[in-house]
Amino acid sequence: MSLVICIFSFQNRLTKIKLIVNKKNPFMNILQIAPQIPYPVVDGGKIAIYGVTKSLMELGHKVDFIGYRKEFEESKYSVEMGKICTLTIVKANVNNTVSGAVKNLVSKVPYNIGKFKTVEFEEQLIKLLKSKTFDVVHIEHLHMAWTYDVVKKYQNIPVILRQHNLEMKIMQRYAKEESNFFLRSYCKLQAAKFTEYEVTTCAKFDNCMMITEVDEETLLKYNNNIKTSVVPAGVDEKLFNLSRVSAEPFSLIHLGSMEWLPNKCGLEWYLSEVFPLILEKIPETKLYLIGKGTEKIELCEKISDNVIPLGFVDDLWKEVMSKDLAIVPLRSGSGMRIKIIEMMAAGQNILSTNVGAEGIGITDKKNILLADSAKDFADETINYSQNKYEKSALAQNAKEFCSERFKWNVIAKKIESVYLEAIKNIGN
């Protein structure tokens, strides 16, 4: 047996002994790998990543975090992130480019995956693995799954993949919705690449931590030997304490960055197909748009006076809670829409497509409203605005539903259990 393997084996035994001895409150050294620094916490992806880091720290674990820096001044987030983890920043531009998309035509790896593999990140990761001993590695998103091989080369420890979405499902759905022939053809090609890459890659991991049962079932249909668990996203405890203010009559609100393609496509469909139907019946309706890039959306003259793009806002929840109804018109996507469970926890009522609400387990007309076609979406909005639903009961049911399922302290214990099970099984 080589010296390296002996060291790995000894290290693994020590980890198991340490966790068994301290079983009631098992302290772990965790390495969290992510495609972005989740601060400021301004979108669903960052909320999900930040929540994991913070809640694990609050359970007493030590988290080392390594991720790409996309934007914002380093000092603005390194101080805040430093309160919950030891932070390593890799500076790189991983934005989409036309040239990158074209070059990817000859690659077997999907474009949105390949661009996240850089020499700089690998070097920083190796430095971490050489300098510290970890009990478990937690990788956020399929985009960073390439680091599995790097980790296993240096430490014989469990590596967990947190699947926020099934990327192949997003691309498959988007390909069906895209009307442009060339874009649709490119998306079909990418969907095929994602399917092959995602299934093959997930099979490597000690556990694929899925965010919904729907995504788990879909993945296992391709390969039922993949080790999976289901752990949903969480909601900040503070949101449950928000109280409803007097809502502006006939006001709608949409949250979502236009940098995420399903958000952009869903909103474009809503503005062209749904909103004009609503204005025919209730012309005083106002739609407020919050999120990065919403201020750049082109509006036709017919609806421009009724749509108010706000872009990034300083007080998100003040805006959300002052509007009558939130809309989530997603037609593609996967995973769990964190903005839905957050708004439900805060007591805001929501009208969503079934795709948008997928995997949460909510019930139409009990704690949310659901509609898929343009006519049905418009009709449900009109019914709600005309008080054909008991708004306060709908909101209270949603708040109670989220309180039972999506608090971060509960979610963190589930994540911890997945880690401990993987540590117990490593090397067996």
N, C-alpha and C positions, 0 to 999 in steps of 0.2 A: 504494500500500500504506500502511495506517495506521501511525502511530508504534508503537502497541501491538503490532501483528503483527510489525513489524520487530524490536522488542525481543525478542519471543518467539522469532523465528527465529534471532537472533544468540545468545540464551541457549542454545537447543537445540544450535547448532553447537559452542559452547564446551563443553557437557556431553559431547558425543560426542568432541571432541578430547581432553578431560581423561581420559576413560575409555579411549580408544585408547592414549594415551601411557602410561598406568599400567595396562596390560592385565593384568599378572601379579597385581596386587593392587588392583583398581579401587575407589577410595574413593568412596562415594556419600553424599550428604545425602538422607536418607529421611524422609518424613513419614508416620507411622503413625496412622491414624484408627480409633477403636474405640468400641463402645457402653458400655464399662466400663473402669475402671482395673483391670488384672489383678493386683492385690495386695490382701490376701494371696492366694497362689496355692493356692486351696482347692477348685477344681472344674475339670472338663475344659475349659470355655471359657477360663478364665483361664490354665490351663496352656498351652494352644495359643497364646494371644496373647503371654504373657510369654516363652515359648520363642522365638518369632520375634524379639522385641525384643532379648533377651539374646544370642542366637546371632549376630544381625547385628552387634551391637556387638563381639562377640568376633572377628568377621572384619575389624574395623577401620572399619566404617561408622559414621556419626553419625546417630542416630535422634532425631527430634522426635516426641513422642507426645501426642496430644490425645484425651481420652475423658471420659465422664460419671463423676461421683462419685455412687454410690448410698448408701454407708454407710461405717462405720469412721472413726476420727479421721484427719484429713488427714495429720498428722505421721507416723502409723504406716506409711503407704505411700509418701509423697512422698520420704522419705529413701532407701528401698530402690529405688524406681523411678529416683531421681536417679542411682543408680550405673550405670544402663544406658541412660539416655535423658534428654533435656530434656523435662520434663513440663508439660503445660498441662491443668488440671482445669476442667471445666465442671460446676457444681453444678446438678443437676436431679433431680426425681423422675420416673422413667420406669416406675414400677410399673403393673401392670394394675389397672384399676378397672371396675366394672360400668357406670358412666355413660359411660366412655370407649368401652367395647365397644358399648354401645347407639348412641352417636353415630356410630360407625363404619359403621353399617348403610347410610348414604347416601353413603359414600365409596368411591371406586374403589381406594384404597390399603388393603392389609390393616392391621388394627388394630395388630398387633405391629410394623409398620413405621412407620406414621404417627406414633406417639407419640414416636419418636426424633428427629423433625425439630423443632428449637426455634430461636427467634431468638437465644438466648444462645450456642448452639453455633456458629451461622453467623457471628455477630459475632467470636467468638474465632478461628475458622478463618480468616476474612478478614484479621484482624490478623496471624496467622502468615504467611499467603501474601504479605502486603505487606512484611513485615519480613525475610523470608529467601527464598533461592533454593534450590529442591529439585531433585533429579535424578529422583525417582520418588515417587509417593504410593501407599501400601499401605493399603487400606481393609478392615477386618475386619468380616465379616458383611454380609448384604444389608440389615440394619437401618440401616446408615450409608451405603448406596449413593447416597442423595440428595445427598451432598456432592460427587459427581462433577462436577456442573454448576458448583458453586461453585469448585472447583479449576481447571477448564478456563477459567473466566472470567478468572482472574488469572495462571495460569502454563500454558504450552503444554508440558506434560510428561506422561509415561505415568502412567496411573492404573490400578492393579491391584486387582481385587476378590478377596479371600480368602473363598471359600465354605466355611465350616465344615460346613454342611449344605445340602441342598436343602430350603428351607422348605416348598415346595409338597408335597413328598413326605411330610414330617412331618404336615402337616395332612390330606392325603389318607388316610394310614394311620390317623390318630387318628379321623377321621370314620367310618371303617369299624368301628372298635373301640367307639365310644361307644354306649351303650345308651339313654341319655336322649334322647328324640325332639327336644326343643328344642335341646339342646347339639349333637346330631348335625346338625341342620339348620343351625345357626350355623356349625359347622365346615365343612360342605360349601360354604357361602357363602364362608367365608374361604379355603378351598382353591382355589376358582375365582378369587378375587382374587389369591392368591399365584401361581397358574400364569400369569396374564396379566402381572402385575407383574414376576415374577422373570425370565421369558424376555425381556421387552422391556427390562428394566433391564440384564441381563447383556450384551446385545448392544451396549451403549454402550462397554464397557470395552476397554482395550488388551489386557487378558488377564484371564480368570476363572480363578483358581488353585483348582482343585477339590481336595478332600482325599482322594477315592477315585475310582477308575476307574468304579465303578458310578454315582456321581453325575454324572460327566462324560458317560457314555453316555446317561443319562436326559435331561440338559439338552440335549444335541445332537440328540436325537430331535425336540425342539420347534423347534430352529433350528440347523442344522449349520454356519451361518456364524459362530457365536459363537467368538471366539478363546479357547481353553482350554488349560490345562496341568494336570498332576496332581502335586501335592506333598503327601505325607502329613504327619501330625503327628509330633512327635518325643518322645523319652523322655530324661529327665535321666540322664546318665552314672552318677550315684551309685546309681541303682536296680539296676544290673547287679552292684554289689558287695554287695548285701544277701544275707545267708545265712538259710536256713530255720531257724526255731527249732522246738522240739517243739510240734506243733499240738495244740490241745484236741480230744479225740476227739468225733466227731459234731457238729462245729461248722461253721456256715455264716456267711458275711459278705456283706452287700450294701452297696455304696457308691453314693451318689447323693443330690443335693439334691432335695427335694420341690418346689422352686420350678420345676423343669423338668418340664413336663407328662408327657412320655414316661416319665420315671423314676417319677413318682407313679402313673401308670396301670399300668405294668408291675409295680410292687411290690404294688399293690392286687390285681391278678390273681393274683399269686403267693401272697399271704396267704390269699386266699379259695378258690383252686382247686387249688393245688399243695401248699402246706405241710401241710394236713391229711392228704393222702395219705401224705406222708413220715412223719408222726407215728404213723399207723396201724401202720407197719412198724418204725420206730425211734423210740419215744416219748421217748427221752432227747435227741433232736436239739435243738440251740439255734441260733437265728438272730439274729445281731447286725446292727443297722442303724446305719450311719454316714452322716451328711450332714445338712445344714440341714433342719429341719422333721420329721425322723424321730421326734423325741421327742414329737411331737404326734399321731402316727398312732393312730387308734382301733383297738383289737384286740378281737376277740370272745373270750369266756371260754374257748373250746375251745383256743385257741393262745396265750393271753396269758402263760402261765407259761414258754413256750418262746421267746418273742421278747423280745430285749433292745435297746430303742432307746437309742443312745448319743449321738445328735445330733453336734455338733462335738467332735472329740477332739484333744488336744494332740499326741499321737504316733500319727499315722495308720498308719505302716508297722509299728509295734510291734503294733497291733491286727490289721492285715491278715495279717501273717506268723505270728501265733499261732493262726489259724483254719485249719481243714482244707480248706475249699473256698469259693471266691467264686462268687456267682451274679449273672447279668446277665439278668433276665427281661423285657427290652424287647420290646414288641409294636408300637411305632411309633418313628419317629425316622429320622435320615438321617446322612450323614457318617461319622465314625469315632469310636468310643468310646475315648477316650484312657485311661480307667480300665482297659480291657482290656489295651492294650499296655503300660501301666505295671506292672500286676500280673504280666503274663507276663514282663517284663524282670526283675522282682524275684524270680521263681520261685514265684509263687502259682498254683495250678491253678484253672481257671475252667470253669463250666458256663453257657452262654449260649444264647439263642435265635439263630436265623440272622439275624434283624433286628439284634440287638445286635452280632453279630460281622461284620456286612456291611462289605465294602470293605477288610478287613484282609488277606485272602488266607490265612487259617489253615485247618488241616485237622482235621476231626473225628477224635477219638481218637488223634491224633498229637501235637498241641500244645494242644488244647482239647477240651472236650466240648460237643456241640450237641444241642438238643432244642427242639421247638416246642409240642407239645400239653401239657396239664397232666399227663396220665398219663406221657408220655415224659420230661418234665422231672423228675417225681417218681422214676420208675424209674432214671434216670441218677444221680440223687443217692444213691439207695439202693445202687446198684451200686458207686459210688465209695466210699461209707462202709463198705461191706462188703469193700473191698480187691479188687475185681474188675478194677481197672486198676492198672498199674504207675505209682504216683504220682510217684516221683522221675524216671522217664524222661519222663513227660508234662511235668513242670516244666522239665527240662533242655532238651527240644526247644523249648519255648516261649521260653526265655531266648535260645537260639541264634538262633531265628527273628527275634526283635526286634533282637538285636545286629547282624544283617546288614542290617536295613531301616530302623530307626527312631531312630538316634542323631542328636541335634540338629546336630552339626557337618556331617553329611552332608546333612541337610534344608536347612540354611542355604545351602549351596553351590547347591542346586537352586533355591532362592528367588532367590539372586543371579543365576543364569543367566536366569531368567524376566525379571528387571529389565533386564538388559543387552540381551536380545533386544528388549524393548519400547522401550528407549531407541534402539536402532539403527533401529527401524522407525518411530519417531515422525516425522510429517511426510512420510513417503514415500507 
